[in-house]
Amino acid sequence: MHHSTLKLGGIAAAVATAILHMGGAAAQETPATDGLNMERVVVTGTSGASSKMKTSVSISTLESDAIKNAAPLSAAEVLRAVPGVRSESSGGEGNANITVRGVPISAGGARYVQIQEDGLPVLQSGDFNFITPDSYVKIDGTLDHLEVVRGGSASTLATNAPGGIINFITKTGEEKGGHIAISRGLGYDETRYDFDYGAPISDKTRFFIGGSYRTGEGVRNTGMSTEGGGQIRGNITHQLDNGWIRLSFKHLDDKAPTALPVPVQVVNQQIQEIPGIDPRTVSFYSPYWVRDVALSKNNTPVSTNVNDGLKVKSDSIGLEGSFNLGDGWTLSDKFRTSDNTGRFVGVFAANNGTVGNYTYATGPNKGKAYNGRAFSAVVFNTSIDDAGNTLNDTKLAKTFALADGSKLTTTAGLYLSTQKLALTWNFNEYLMQATGDKPALLQTASATPGLVGPAFGGCCSRAVDMEYKLTSPYLNLGYETGALNVDASIRQDRQQASGTANIATMSGGALRYDPATQQFVDYKLNHNSYSVGGNYAFTKNLSAFARVSDGVAFNADRILFGTPLDGSAPININTVKQIEGGVKWRSGGISTFVTLFQAKTDESNYEATTQRSTSNKYDAKGVELEGAYSNGGFRITGGLTYTDAKITGTAAADVANIGNTPRRQAKYIYQLAPSYSFGDATIGASVIGTGKSWGDDAHTIVLPAYEVVNAYLNYNLTPKTVLSLSVNNLFNKIGYTEVEGDGHAARSISGRAAKVSLSYAF
């Protein structure tokens, strides 16, 4: 710990020295080319719209062009370009693990970070089993820009977001025009179509509509068309004499393969690939699968196509507006209701296989001998019966002009949320050929080809039917005088959970749901959060801020089947306490944003597959750097996050882990994105890297350091027509993001994926 303190002290001294240097440079008031767009007005994590330069939070913005050039394969891939964000985008187009600044990823998903679209959460909890909010976010031409808040006021201006807020903001037709585009995968089968258009309808009314559709195999090997679908989104905005009102809609119907851990082996703490299984490309989807027969909540059989992968459907309608009531009063409201459903089907390696003598049960070699490696393929087959929600956020603000010229703004808000969660789990185990090239099922004693039976001893056929209601009043006070901005906010989150959960049991040699084993859920929780911060502008090009915050993330379905949830026993919550301070500076073509931070997390989990309850405490300290430089046609942006995280407390069974670095937490993560424009062409790249980390809290398996290079070339055929070539993971690197505790399986980022696109602006 002393060594850690010395390192952090050195970092703090370096930052302090930089501040003194910056103050001298900025005192000259040289015109600034704002590479980080510090004057952009942001709406995320603030009680009212404010520029990045004036806010007392760490916030990054990414514009739609930069996102497109990064060639992301998913929403989670976009987030890898944001400093301070740890996004494990190895699960395909959903099911990503996301967090910030040393706050742990211990339960999957995005427990401590809220993913939003236009200021309202996609799902109220970010770590539901088998359904994560990034699965319902698709990147296309409807996206205007992205705002990402780390820490700070996220604790009080959103629910279940103590780590931060990620807000995908949609275009609203402010500029007349649009785009159409077609893209085609090179070396893999995918064809995609994009369109967007916005324009005024009248002097006071405008509209926007856009979307995307794609079909094909996708970047991983499946041997068939396993991608299909897309989304369409739109809105209409009407200006009033005292404000505006907007109606919006979204229709999403999409499917894509999902990637789960594949067989590997661990030798001397190092992960090694198994011949014939490339973790960058293998998916274990195959034309030689049989239908997976699962159990419905009503004890009737349901037949599923394993190759459907991750299917998501969402229909939503939203209404929002802002009104100037006079005398300094402002009323704003955001409302959205969504019908969210789908299915998660993925193939998980339950072991790393055994070489032996087997018989093909499916495929062109059915009935023939197979002498090679076979592994236990568990089909995670979960029906997302209902993940719909209804959300409303109302704010009433009043600005008082004080006698000394300062301003006091008070904002009172009320957030209401109802989140449904109805899931039906089924895990069947099959015997499968260990190859990434159209694997076949192998013969077992079952009449169903390849079937072994219910996986993990029948633990995981589960029926969940829950409803989570939240009532969250909050208050924010903001004071501005001269160069100083100070704000303080409090929030009380009140959660009411109700519903049922059941585990299927063996009866007469078959799994069935028995009403006698049904668990009833009925409990209430509340937590008070706070955040206090201030920002001081030394000059127009130099400001510094500091903040202290305390926030909560309520548990959802991950504590089912553990502690009694009928109100008869205490319900654990997850809290994050943070301290941060930083500097924003720009001069000439340089812009920088440096933040020192500390985050203390106290959490509880229940692991359904192992049926173990865990209780951990973490302490993470570090520094986050974001910078940009531009000179003529050359531009470069980048970031570096150093995190020194420790496990500071555990349950008695895990006490040996105290003092260890949490699983999958690297000391360094970094991003670098240079580009150069010359004539009609722009060439650019992005480098995203992570240092090595431990794959488990006990420090028995190493996740190696790796870096990924993405590259692009845009050429203007005409002023309105652009031909683009983009490559994700240019050098085809393996990058492990997670490994099973016993080392039998691990998950990697996807391999090289190149595509060519043609777009036309009108």
FENBELHU-V672506 format. One record per backbone hydrogen bond with DSSP energy under -1.0 kcal/mol. NH is the residue of the N-H (numbers start at 0). CO is the residue of the C=O. E is the energy in kcal/mol with one decimal. If there is no record, write none. Layout:
nh | co | e
NH | CO | E
NH | CO | E
This chain:
nh | co | e
4 | 0 | -2.4
5 | 1 | -2.2
6 | 2 | -2.1
7 | 3 | -2.5
8 | 4 | -2.7
9 | 5 | -2.3
10 | 6 | -2.1
11 | 7 | -2.7
12 | 8 | -2.3
13 | 9 | -2.2
14 | 10 | -2.4
15 | 11 | -2.6
16 | 12 | -2.5
17 | 13 | -2.2
18 | 14 | -2.2
19 | 15 | -1.9
20 | 16 | -2.2
21 | 17 | -3.0
22 | 18 | -2.7
23 | 19 | -1.7
24 | 20 | -2.1
25 | 21 | -3.6
26 | 22 | -1.6
27 | 24 | -1.1
28 | 25 | -2.6
32 | 587 | -4.0
34 | 32 | -1.8
36 | 33 | -1.5
39 | 36 | -1.8
41 | 49 | -3.3
49 | 41 | -1.9
51 | 39 | -1.4
52 | 37 | -2.0
54 | 50 | -1.3
59 | 147 | -2.3
61 | 145 | -2.1
63 | 143 | -1.4
66 | 62 | -2.0
67 | 63 | -2.5
68 | 64 | -2.3
69 | 65 | -1.2
70 | 67 | -1.6
77 | 73 | -1.1
78 | 74 | -1.1
80 | 77 | -1.6
81 | 78 | -1.8
84 | 81 | -1.7
85 | 98 | -3.1
87 | 96 | -3.2
88 | 86 | -1.4
89 | 87 | -1.1
96 | 87 | -1.1
97 | 108 | -2.1
98 | 85 | -2.1
100 | 83 | -2.1
102 | 99 | -2.6
109 | 125 | -2.5
113 | 163 | -2.2
115 | 165 | -3.7
116 | 119 | -2.4
117 | 167 | -2.0
119 | 116 | -1.2
121 | 114 | -2.5
130 | 127 | -1.1
134 | 131 | -1.7
135 | 132 | -1.7
136 | 133 | -1.3
142 | 139 | -1.8
143 | 168 | -2.8
144 | 168 | -1.4
145 | 61 | -2.5
146 | 166 | -2.3
147 | 59 | -2.7
148 | 164 | -2.8
149 | 57 | -2.4
150 | 162 | -3.0
153 | 150 | -1.5
154 | 151 | -1.5
155 | 152 | -1.3
156 | 152 | -2.0
162 | 111 | -2.7
164 | 148 | -1.6
165 | 113 | -3.0
166 | 146 | -3.1
167 | 115 | -2.6
168 | 144 | -2.5
170 | 141 | -2.5
176 | 197 | -2.7
178 | 195 | -2.3
179 | 759 | -1.9
180 | 193 | -2.4
181 | 757 | -2.0
182 | 191 | -2.5
183 | 755 | -2.4
184 | 189 | -2.7
185 | 753 | -3.3
190 | 214 | -2.7
191 | 182 | -2.5
192 | 212 | -3.1
193 | 180 | -2.4
194 | 210 | -2.2
195 | 178 | -2.1
196 | 208 | -2.7
197 | 176 | -2.2
198 | 206 | -1.7
200 | 204 | -3.6
201 | 204 | -2.0
205 | 236 | -2.4
206 | 198 | -2.5
207 | 234 | -2.5
208 | 196 | -2.5
209 | 232 | -2.6
210 | 194 | -2.7
211 | 230 | -2.1
212 | 192 | -2.3
213 | 228 | -2.4
214 | 190 | -2.1
215 | 226 | -1.5
216 | 188 | -2.2
217 | 188 | -2.1
220 | 280 | -2.0
226 | 215 | -3.2
227 | 254 | -1.8
228 | 213 | -1.6
229 | 252 | -2.2
230 | 211 | -1.6
231 | 250 | -2.2
232 | 209 | -3.3
233 | 248 | -2.0
234 | 207 | -2.6
235 | 246 | -2.4
236 | 205 | -2.8
237 | 244 | -2.8
238 | 203 | -3.6
239 | 242 | -3.2
243 | 321 | -2.2
244 | 237 | -2.0
245 | 319 | -3.4
246 | 235 | -2.4
247 | 317 | -2.6
248 | 233 | -2.5
249 | 315 | -2.0
250 | 231 | -2.6
251 | 313 | -3.0
252 | 229 | -2.6
253 | 311 | -2.4
254 | 227 | -1.7
255 | 309 | -1.8
258 | 90 | -1.3
261 | 745 | -3.0
263 | 743 | -2.1
264 | 271 | -2.3
266 | 269 | -2.6
269 | 266 | -1.9
271 | 264 | -3.3
276 | 273 | -2.2
280 | 277 | -1.6
281 | 277 | -2.6
288 | 285 | -1.2
291 | 303 | -2.7
293 | 301 | -3.5
295 | 299 | -2.7
298 | 295 | -1.8
301 | 293 | -2.7
303 | 291 | -2.2
307 | 304 | -2.0
308 | 305 | -1.4
309 | 255 | -2.9
310 | 342 | -3.2
311 | 253 | -2.6
312 | 340 | -2.4
313 | 251 | -2.5
314 | 338 | -1.7
315 | 249 | -2.4
316 | 336 | -2.0
317 | 247 | -2.5
318 | 334 | -2.4
319 | 245 | -2.4
320 | 332 | -2.2
321 | 243 | -2.1
322 | 330 | -3.2
323 | 241 | -4.0
324 | 328 | -2.2
328 | 325 | -1.9
329 | 396 | -2.8
330 | 322 | -2.8
331 | 394 | -2.6
332 | 320 | -2.3
333 | 392 | -2.1
334 | 318 | -1.9
335 | 390 | -2.2
336 | 316 | -2.1
337 | 388 | -3.0
338 | 314 | -2.7
340 | 312 | -2.4
341 | 383 | -1.6
342 | 310 | -2.4
343 | 381 | -3.0
345 | 379 | -1.6
347 | 377 | -3.2
348 | 260 | -1.5
349 | 375 | -2.8
353 | 373 | -2.5
355 | 371 | -2.6
357 | 369 | -3.4
359 | 367 | -2.6
360 | 440 | -3.0
361 | 440 | -1.2
365 | 362 | -1.6
366 | 359 | -2.6
367 | 364 | -2.7
369 | 357 | -3.1
371 | 355 | -1.5
373 | 353 | -1.8
374 | 431 | -2.3
376 | 429 | -2.8
377 | 347 | -3.1
378 | 427 | -2.9
379 | 345 | -2.8
380 | 378 | -1.1
380 | 425 | -2.6
381 | 343 | -2.9
382 | 423 | -2.5
383 | 341 | -2.2
384 | 382 | -1.4
384 | 421 | -1.4
385 | 421 | -1.6
386 | 339 | -3.3
388 | 337 | -1.5
389 | 417 | -2.0
390 | 335 | -2.9
391 | 415 | -2.3
392 | 333 | -2.6
393 | 413 | -2.2
394 | 331 | -2.7
395 | 411 | -2.8
396 | 329 | -3.1
397 | 409 | -2.3
398 | 327 | -1.5
399 | 407 | -3.5
401 | 405 | -2.6
404 | 401 | -1.9
406 | 479 | -2.7
407 | 399 | -2.3
408 | 477 | -3.2
409 | 397 | -2.6
410 | 475 | -2.9
411 | 395 | -2.7
412 | 473 | -3.0
413 | 393 | -2.2
414 | 471 | -2.4
415 | 391 | -2.8
416 | 469 | -2.1
417 | 389 | -2.2
418 | 467 | -2.9
419 | 387 | -3.0
420 | 465 | -2.4
421 | 385 | -2.6
422 | 463 | -1.5
423 | 382 | -1.7
424 | 461 | -3.1
427 | 378 | -1.0
428 | 452 | -3.1
429 | 376 | -2.3
430 | 449 | -2.3
431 | 374 | -2.4
432 | 439 | -2.7
433 | 372 | -2.3
434 | 432 | -1.7
435 | 275 | -1.6
441 | 430 | -2.6
442 | 358 | -3.3
450 | 447 | -1.8
451 | 428 | -3.4
452 | 428 | -1.4
454 | 426 | -3.1
457 | 454 | -1.6
462 | 501 | -2.5
463 | 422 | -3.2
464 | 499 | -2.6
465 | 420 | -3.2
466 | 497 | -2.3
467 | 418 | -2.9
468 | 495 | -2.8
469 | 416 | -2.9
470 | 493 | -2.0
471 | 414 | -2.9
473 | 412 | -2.4
474 | 489 | -2.3
475 | 410 | -2.8
476 | 487 | -2.9
477 | 408 | -2.9
478 | 485 | -3.6
479 | 406 | -2.6
480 | 483 | -2.3
483 | 480 | -2.3
484 | 534 | -2.8
485 | 478 | -2.8
486 | 532 | -2.9
487 | 476 | -2.2
488 | 530 | -2.7
489 | 474 | -2.2
490 | 528 | -2.1
491 | 472 | -2.3
492 | 526 | -2.4
493 | 470 | -1.7
494 | 524 | -2.5
495 | 468 | -2.7
496 | 522 | -2.5
497 | 466 | -2.0
498 | 520 | -1.6
499 | 464 | -2.1
500 | 518 | -2.1
501 | 462 | -2.2
503 | 460 | -3.0
504 | 511 | -2.7
506 | 509 | -3.6
511 | 504 | -2.3
516 | 513 | -2.0
517 | 514 | -1.3
518 | 500 | -3.7
520 | 498 | -3.0
521 | 564 | -2.8
522 | 496 | -1.9
524 | 494 | -2.7
526 | 492 | -1.7
528 | 490 | -3.2
529 | 549 | -1.6
530 | 488 | -2.1
531 | 547 | -2.6
532 | 486 | -2.7
533 | 545 | -2.2
534 | 484 | -3.1
535 | 543 | -2.9
536 | 482 | -2.4
537 | 541 | -1.4
538 | 541 | -1.9
542 | 583 | -2.5
543 | 535 | -2.2
544 | 581 | -2.6
545 | 533 | -1.9
546 | 579 | -2.8
547 | 531 | -2.4
548 | 577 | -2.6
549 | 529 | -2.6
550 | 575 | -2.5
552 | 573 | -2.9
558 | 555 | -1.4
559 | 556 | -1.3
561 | 558 | -1.2
573 | 552 | -1.2
574 | 601 | -2.4
575 | 550 | -2.2
576 | 599 | -2.7
577 | 548 | -2.5
578 | 597 | -2.3
579 | 546 | -2.6
580 | 595 | -2.1
581 | 544 | -2.5
582 | 593 | -2.4
583 | 542 | -3.1
584 | 591 | -2.4
585 | 540 | -1.9
586 | 589 | -2.5
589 | 586 | -2.4
590 | 627 | -2.6
591 | 584 | -3.2
592 | 625 | -2.6
593 | 582 | -2.6
594 | 623 | -2.7
595 | 580 | -3.4
596 | 621 | -2.5
597 | 578 | -2.1
598 | 619 | -2.9
599 | 576 | -3.0
600 | 617 | -1.8
601 | 574 | -2.5
602 | 615 | -2.6
604 | 613 | -2.5
606 | 611 | -2.9
610 | 606 | -2.0
613 | 604 | -2.5
615 | 602 | -1.9
616 | 648 | -2.6
617 | 600 | -2.8
618 | 645 | -2.3
619 | 598 | -2.8
620 | 643 | -2.0
621 | 596 | -2.2
622 | 641 | -1.7
623 | 594 | -3.1
624 | 639 | -3.1
625 | 592 | -2.4
626 | 637 | -2.6
627 | 590 | -2.5
628 | 635 | -2.6
629 | 588 | -1.5
630 | 633 | -2.7
633 | 630 | -2.0
634 | 674 | -2.5
635 | 628 | -2.7
636 | 672 | -1.6
637 | 626 | -2.3
638 | 670 | -2.6
639 | 624 | -2.3
640 | 668 | -2.7
641 | 622 | -2.7
642 | 666 | -2.6
643 | 620 | -3.8
645 | 618 | -2.2
646 | 659 | -2.5
647 | 616 | -2.5
648 | 616 | -1.3
653 | 650 | -1.8
654 | 651 | -1.3
656 | 653 | -2.4
657 | 654 | -1.5
658 | 646 | -3.4
659 | 656 | -2.4
663 | 693 | -4.0
664 | 661 | -1.5
668 | 640 | -1.7
669 | 688 | -2.4
670 | 638 | -2.7
671 | 686 | -1.9
672 | 636 | -3.4
674 | 634 | -2.7
675 | 682 | -2.7
676 | 632 | -1.9
677 | 680 | -2.7
680 | 677 | -2.2
681 | 713 | -2.5
682 | 675 | -2.5
683 | 711 | -2.3
684 | 673 | -2.3
685 | 709 | -2.7
686 | 671 | -3.5
687 | 707 | -2.7
688 | 669 | -2.6
689 | 705 | -2.5
690 | 667 | -3.1
692 | 702 | -2.3
694 | 700 | -3.4
698 | 695 | -1.4
701 | 268 | -3.0
702 | 692 | -3.3
705 | 689 | -1.8
707 | 687 | -3.2
709 | 685 | -2.9
710 | 726 | -2.2
711 | 683 | -2.6
712 | 724 | -2.4
713 | 681 | -3.0
714 | 722 | -2.6
715 | 679 | -2.8
716 | 714 | -1.0
716 | 720 | -1.6
717 | 720 | -1.5
721 | 758 | -2.4
722 | 714 | -2.9
723 | 756 | -2.9
724 | 712 | -2.3
725 | 754 | -2.4
726 | 710 | -2.9
727 | 752 | -3.0
729 | 708 | -3.7
731 | 728 | -2.2
736 | 746 | -2.7
737 | 746 | -1.1
739 | 744 | -3.1
742 | 739 | -2.1
745 | 261 | -2.2
746 | 737 | -2.4
748 | 734 | -1.8
750 | 279 | -1.7
752 | 727 | -2.2
754 | 725 | -2.5
755 | 183 | -2.2
756 | 723 | -2.8
757 | 181 | -2.5
758 | 721 | -2.5
759 | 179 | -2.8
760 | 719 | -2.6
761 | 177 | -2.4
